[in-house]
């Protein structure tokens, strides 16, 4: 049986490639993993109590779009965070983790043709791998737009050739970005929204790292939409409890968009979605309501930012991130660096080349490594010290 042609060029997932690179190579020191962006800070203790209290709900099929209590709390959170008012029934869809939404939304909303041609989906480069996979699933052409240091690691979509923009059906953008930790400004979002209006495409705004930042909360795409009173159908915004609340295993997120988009997304989810069990939805509602644990979480990341700055400041290739929990460190060769770092120190990081796509003979992640600041403080200090010592010898 032949593999679908549209997936022939789909590379191995980044972590599968990393295992192929490192497995079988014996490290000199004890393993310290700094690869996966899996939050390890404690989640609120009362989450378990809420799940137990509502455990009878495991006997029911869960609400596909989200229970009213969850959608109401999401609405309240959006109002507090962005000063934007949403209708829980017309604008919000609960998700089983945002990866589900980021993948399936394109299936629901991408047309088969754009201006009588195969549609294009513009993707930042480097990027979260699901963006490319979803594009290929709908038989759209992924068009990779480099997110370079000279542009604050944000793609310059306005510089894309007109013929590409005319075929563009959708754009993915992550802010704060993975892997660079760059933050889109209000001006950036407004420019992109105006471009979407001009060329008739949808923006998928991945804001899963929005609550992990230094001093100032990142601007959200909904704020920009509200500021210029743009068409709400131009935008689908994604948020998650995974990073905000250290609950990646809860698999709770949501999307917000215009009512027409929501109808199509809800219909598709009715056929192929995986709704969150009701007890977990009750827990998620309580977590969206509480901000204290989020503030405490930010303090823990602030301490790690300081550790990184103290240890890596002055190192050629190090730039302190604006937000998120990744370091994006410039090196000569990402694969070679990761392999030798593992072999000589036991520290495991991810080659930037695995998070980007080669275009015109260049891979914009080739000269970077991604380091996740998710381990406890002592381990983080040890790993970053080893990384600095190693890089200084190169």
N, C-alpha and C positions, 0 to 999 in steps of 0.2 A: 504494500500500500504506500503510495507516494505521500510525502509530507506536503501540506499546503504550500503552494509556491510563494505566497506572500510572506511566509515565515522563514524562507530559506536563508535569509541574511540576518535573522535574529540571533544575536550572539548569546552565549551562555550567560546566565545571570551573574552579576558581579561577584557574588560570594562563592558560586560554583567555580568561577575562574580562579579566584583566590586559592581555593582548596587545591585545584590542579597545580597552581604555582608553588605552594608551600608544603603540601602534604608529602611526606617522604624525606623532607629536609629537616635534619635534627637541629633544634635551636641550642645556642650556647648557654642560655639562661632559662629561668622559669618563664612559662608563657604568660604574657600580659596582652589581652585582646583589647584593641582600641579600634575595631573595625565597624561593628554594627551599631547603628544609632538606636539602641534599645535602652530606654531610661531605666536606671537602677536605683534612683532615689525612692524612699518609701512612699507609697500612696496613702491616702487618708485611712486611718484604722477603721472608721465607721462604715466604710464601703461594704465590708464583709457582713456587718450587722444588717444593713439594708437588704442585701441579697438574701440572707437567711430569713428575714422577716417576711419577704415576699416570695419565698421559695415555692409556694403553691402555684405560682404562675408558670413554673416549668411544666405544668400539666396542660397548659393552653398553647395554642398556636399564637405566636406574638403578632402584634400589629405591624403590618408591613411598612407603613409610612412612619411609624413611631407612635407611642402612646401619647395622649394629650398632655399628660404631666411633663413628659420629656420635651415635647415641642414648645410648651409654654416656657420652660426654664431656658431653653435655647434662645427663644425670642427675647426673654429678659436679659440674658447675657449679651446678646448682640446690641441691645439698647444701651446697656451700661458701658460696653467696651467701645462701641463705634458711634453712639448717638444716632442710630438708624432704626427705624420702626419696621418690623416685618409682621406679616400675617402668618401665624403658625400653620394654618391650613393651606394657604396659597403660595407660600414662599419657602417652606422648610421641609426637608426630607431627611429622616434619620437614616444613618448608614451603619453597616457592619464593618466599621473601619473605613477610613477615607480612600484606601486603595480600591475598594469596591466601587466607590463613586467615581473616582478619577478614571477608572477603566470603562465602566458601563455608561457613563454620561456621554461619551463620544459615540457609543453605539446608538444611543437614543436620539442624539441631536445632530450628528454629522450627515449631510446629504450625500447621496450617491454621486452627484456631480455638482460642480460649482462653475458657473459660466460655461456650461457644455464641456467641461474638462474634468479629469480626475481631481478630486479635491486635495488640497494641501493642508496639513496640520503643522504649524510652526512650533518648534520645540527648542528650548534653551539648550545650549551645548557647553558644558556638561548638563546632565539632566537625571531626574528620577526615572528609572527604567520603564515604569508602567506607561509613561507618556508615549514612548515609541511603540510598545506592544499594542496599545489600544489603537493607535493610528493604523498599524498594519492590519489589525482585526477588521476594521471597516474599509479596508482597501484604499485608504488615503495614503498620500505620499508624505512621509515625515520630512520636513525641511528644517535643518539644524542651523540655528542662529547662535554664533559664538557669544559667550558671556565672558568677556575679556577684562583683565585688570584695569586697562585704560578707560573702560566704561563702568567702573565700580562693580565688575563681575555681573552686570545686567545686560541682556541682549538688546541691541539697538534695532528693534523691529521696524522703526521708521525708515531705516536705510536699506531695507529689503527691496529688491527690484519690483517695479510695479506689476509686471506680469505674474510674479509669484503672489503678491498681495491680492490680485484679482482672482486667483484660484484658491485663496486661503479660506477655509471653512471654520477653523478654530485655532486658538493659540493657547498653549500651556505656559504658565508662569508661576514659579514658586518664590514667595517672599514672606519671611526671610528665606533665602535660598539654601538649598542643599545641593552642593557641598560647601559653598563659599561663605555663607552667613551674610550675604548682601541684602539690603533692605530697599525696596522700591519706595520712592518718595510720592507725595501727593501729585506732584507735577508729572512724574513718570506714569502713574496710573491714569491720570487724565489724558495724557498724550496717547496712551494705548487705547483707551476707551474711544477717543475721537477717531483713531485709526480704524477701530472695529466698526464704528458707524459709517465711516467713509467707504470701507471695502466689504462691509456686510459679513462679519465673522463673529464668532462667540469666543469669549475669554474664559478659560478655566483657571481660576486663581487658587492655587494650592497654598493655603496659609496655615499649615499644620504646626509651624514653628513660631507662630505669632506671639506666644506668651513667654518665650524665652529670649530675653533681651537685656541690655545693660541698663540704661537710664531712662530712655524714652520709648514708649510703646510704639511699635511700627504702625504706620498708616495702613488701613485696610482698603481693599478694592471697593467694598460697599460704601465706605466714606466718600471715595472719589466719585462713584456712580451717583450718590446722593447730592454731592456738591454741584455737579453739572446737570443733574436731572436727566441723565441718559436713560435709554431704554433698558429696563431691568432684564429683558430677555437677552441682552448682550453679554451677560455675566453669570457665571456659576462659581460660587465661592465654597471652598471646602475647609472644614475645621475638624479637629480631633482632640480626644482626651489623652491620647497616647503620650504625647510629649508634655502637654500642659499639666497633666495630673499624674504622670508616671503610671499610666494604666494601659500599656500596649496590649495586654492580654484581655482587657475588657472588650476590645474591638468596638468602640463607640465613637462615632463621628457624625457629622451632618453636612448637608449642602444647603445653600440658600440661592435662590434664583427667582426669575419672573414666573408668574402663574402658568403661562403657556408651556414653558420649559418643564415646569414641575408636573404638569399633566402627563407629558410624554415620558418623563423619567419615572414617575410613579407607575405608569402602565407597564413599562419594561420591567420594573422591579417586581411587579405582581407575577410575572412569568418566571424570571430568573434570579430574583434577589434572594438574599439570605438575611432575613430580619433578625435583629438582636433579641434574645430571649427576654421575656417580660421582666423577670427579676433584675436583669442587668440594665434594662431601660430605666427602672426605678432608681437604681444606683447611679446611673449616668445623670439622671435629672438632678439628684442631690449634689453631684460633683460639679455640674455646671453652675449650680447656685452658690457654691462656696468659693470664695477668693482667697481666704487666708492661706490655705495649703499651697496655692499657686505663688503667692508672695514668698513663702518660705522656700519653695522650690527654686525661685529665681535667685534667692540669696545663696543657695548652694552652687548654682551655676556661676554666679558672680565671683564666688571664691575660686572657682576653677579658671575663670577668665584671668583672675589675678595671678594664679599659679602659672598659667601659660605665659602671661606677660613677663612675670619675674624670671622664669627659666629661659624663655626663648627670645626675649627682647634683645635686639641687636644681631640676632642670627640672620644671615643672608637668606632671604626667601620666606621669612615669617611675617605675616600680617595679622594683627589682632582682629577677630571677627566682630561685626556689628551686632550680630544676634545668632540664635541657634546654638547648637553644641558641637559643631565641627571646627577643626582647624584645617585650613587649606594651605599647605606648606609647599613652596616651590623647591623642586629638586632637579637634578640633571635628567634622570630617567626614572619614571614612577615604578615600573615593574622591577627593574634592577635594584632600586633603592629598597623596595619592600622585601624582596628576597634576601638581600644582604643584611638588612636590619633584623629580620627574623633569624637568620642564621647566626648572627654575631651577638644579638642581645635577647632574643625571645619576645621582642615586642612585635605585635601583629597589627599592621595598618593596611589600608586599602589603596591600591594604585589608582591615581586619578584617571588613568587611561581607561579603566573599566567603567567609569561613569560618564564617558563621553563617546562620541561617534567620530570616526575619521571623516574629514571632508576636505576635498582638494589636496589630499596627501598629508593633511595635518590633523592631529588629535589634540584639542585644546586642554585635555587633562593629562597629556603625556608627561608634562613636567611638574606634576603636583602629586602629593599624597594627601589622603584624607585621614584625619585622626579624630576619633570620637571621644569627647570629654564626658563619658557616662560613668566611669568607674569611681570608686570612693577616692577621697582626697589623697590619701597616702599612696595608693596605687598610681593615681594620676601624676603625682610628683615624681615617683620613681620612673614611670614610663617616659615622661617628657624630658627628664634629665638624661636618660639613655638615648633618646632621639637626638637631643642636642649634641651630646658627645659624639655620637655616630656621624651626624651630618658634618660636624666641624672637621672630621678626619677625611672627608671625601674630597 
